[in-house]
Amino acid sequence: MKLDEHYVDPRLVQLYDIENPRGVDTDFYIELAADLNPKLIVDLGCGTGLLTRELAIEGRQVVGVDPALAMLTFARRQPGADKVQWIEGDSATLGSRNADLVIMTGNVTQVFLEKSEWDITLRTIHSTLKAGGHLAFESRNPDNKAWEKWNRENTFQRIDSLHGPIESWLELVNVSNGKACFNSYNVFINSGEEVVVSSELRFRSQTELTDSLNNAGFAVENVYGDWDRGLVENSSRVMVFIACRK
């Protein structure tokens, strides 16, 4: 899988937590871990480790896994990073770990563009979990059509960074066969440099995700339409899945 420059360019990696700060999604996964009381958590696609580090409380083992070395390098430098085991790789790197909980946050599920990629990932996660262990993740709801607002008018922001002010925004390129292609623009004001990152995300329906989980040996326990555990509706921006390994 080719990695977007967001996860490779150290300058853009430093912006990640500014553009994606701690929020209600963070609280949701922390509360879920408290409810399930897992001894071993695997954060797959952990990125900068903002949530990963918070999950690493006393008496709990936490593993953060990400294929982007620049993201892990940043994560390892943050407070509390020494409480986490950091692994460069993907789900295939994990093997059988008898984990109690695997999480995939930040809509990381949508980077798996092809059905074969997604199915393989679910099967390897199934092997990583112990019997009765849980998988939790979220994915944008395609019925909400978030891509319709991926333009400069709706996404423009100006950020102060170590490299000076940066202006950033999104522009949709096209939507086809459940995949949305878009460009992320990042303009470094002091130097005038413009970094354009092309990305593609796969939008799967609730039915598609449920069927893929069932086929991989999971039982879906709950699907929420927001971070307050409400029902999924057409207007819901996100679908949050909680599934148990059979």
N, C-alpha and C positions, 0 to 999 in steps of 0.2 A: 504493500500500500504506500503510495507516494504521500509524503507529509506536506501540508500547506506551510508556506513561509511564516505564518503566525507562530508556528511551533518550532521553527528552525532558526530564524533570525533573532539573535539575542535582544536586539532593540525592541522587537515586537513582543517577545516573551515577557519583557519587563512591563509591558502595558497590559498584559492579560488580566491581572487581578484588579487593575484600575477600571478596565472596561467591563469586567465581570466580577464585581465585588461580592463579599459575603452577603447573603440575603436569606429570604424565606426558604429557598431550596436547601441551603446549608442547614438551617434549623430542622427541616423535615428529616434529613438523613441522620442527623445527630439524635433526634427523638426516636427514629426508627431503630437505631442501634441500641438505644436505652431500652426500648420495648423488647427487642429480641435477645438482648444481653449476650452477644456473640463473643467468643474468646479469640477468634481469628477472623479478621476482616481483610478482604482484598479489594482495593480501589483500582479498578481497571480503567486506564485512561485518566490517570490521576492528575495529569498536567502539572501545575505549579504546586500542587499539594495543599492548597488552602484548606479544604475539607479534611484531607487525609491526616494532617497534623492534629486537627481538633478531635479526631476519632481516637487518637492514640493515648488513651487514658491508662491509668495504672491497672494492671491485671488483664490487659487486652493487647494482643499482637496485631499490628496493622502492617500490611504490605501495599506499597504504592507501585503501580506498574504503568509505564508509558513508553511508547516507541520513540519519543522525541528526546534526544539527549539534552538539548538546550533547556527544555522544560524541567527535566530532572536536575540539571545543574543548578538552576534557579531554586528549585524546591529544597535541595540539600543545604542551601545557604540560609534558609529561613529559621526563625526560632522554633524549637520543638522538633526539628527535622531528625535529630538523633534518636527519637523514639520510634521512627518508622524504618522499615526495611525497604529500600528503593531498588527497583529492578527495571532495567532498560529492556523493553520487549513488548509482546502482546499476549493474548490469552494462551497461545501455544507455549509460551515460556514457563507457564505456571506448573503444569503437570498436576498430579494428584496431591492436594495439600490438606484435605479434610477441613476446608474452610467452613465457617458457620454462615458467613455473609459475603457476597460479592456485590459491589455496587458499580454502576456506570453512570456518571453524572455529566452535567454540561451538555446534554443531548449527544453524547459521544456515539450513541447507537446509530446516529444518522450518517456517520462517516462510512459505514459499511454499505457501499452502493449496490452490490450485487447480492442476490438471494443466497448464493453459495457461500459468500464471505460471512454473512450474518448467521447462516445455519451452522457453519463450522465453529464460529465464535461461541454460539450457544452450547454446542456439544462439548467444547473444551472447558467452558465454565461449569457445565454439569459434572465433568470429571474432577474439577477442582473442589467442588462442594462435597461435604459429607451428606449422607442420606438425611433428609429433613432440613438441610441448609437452605438459605434463601438467596435469591437474586432480586435486586431492586435497581430500577433505572427509569429514566423519563425520555420521552420523545415528543417533539412538537406535533400537535394535532393537525393533520392535513386539511380537515374541514374548516379550520380557522384561517387558512391561506395566509400565513405570516409573510410569505414572500411578496405579497402585494404592497407591503410597506417598506420593502428593501429598496429605498431610494435616498438621495441626498436630503431631501426635505424632512424625512422622518427619522433618519439615523445619524445626521451630522452631530459631531461633538468635537470640542477642543479640549485637549488633555495636556497638562503640564507633566513633563517627564525629565529624566536625567539628561536627555538629549535636547531639552528645550521644548517649547510648545509643539504639539502635533495636532493636526486636523484630520479627522477620519470620518468615513461614511461608507455605506453599501450601495451598490447598484445591481439590480437584478438583470441577468442576461437572458435567461429563458427557463421555462418549466416544461418538462416533457417526461412522460412515463414515470411519474412519481418522483422525479429528480429535479431539483432546483439548482441552477448554475448562477453564480453571482460573483461580483468583484468587490474586494475590500480595498478602499483607497486610504493611504496613510501618507500625509504630507508633512515632512519635517520643516517647519517654518524657517528656522535659522539657516539651514543649508539650501532650502528649496527642493530637496530631493523628494521624489514621489515614489512610494513603493506600492505597487498594485498586486494584490494576491487574488488569484482565481480559485474559487472553491466550488464544490458540488456536494449537496446533501440529499439523502434519500428520505422521503416522507412515506411512512407506512401507516396504514389504518389500524385501528384497534383490533379489527378482525385478523388482519395479517400478522400482527405481533402476537396475538393470542394463539393463533394456529402454529406459528413458528415455535413458540414456547412449548406447546403441547407436544409437537413432533420431536422436540429435543429432550423430552423426559421431564418437563416441569408441569406443575399444576398452578394455574393462576389463582391467587388468593384474593387480590384486590386490584382494581384499576381506578385511580383517582383522576379527577379533572382539574385539580388545583392543589396547591401545597397545604390547604386546610382540609384535605381528604374529602372534598366534595365530589359529586357525580360528574362523569364525562358528558359534556353536551357539545353540540356543533360549534358553539362559540368558545369552548375551552381552548386555551392556548397550548396546554400541555396535557399529556397522558402519563401518569406515573404508575408503573407496574410493580407489583410485589408478587413474586412467584416462588414456589417451594420445589426443591428437587424431590421427585418421587422416589 
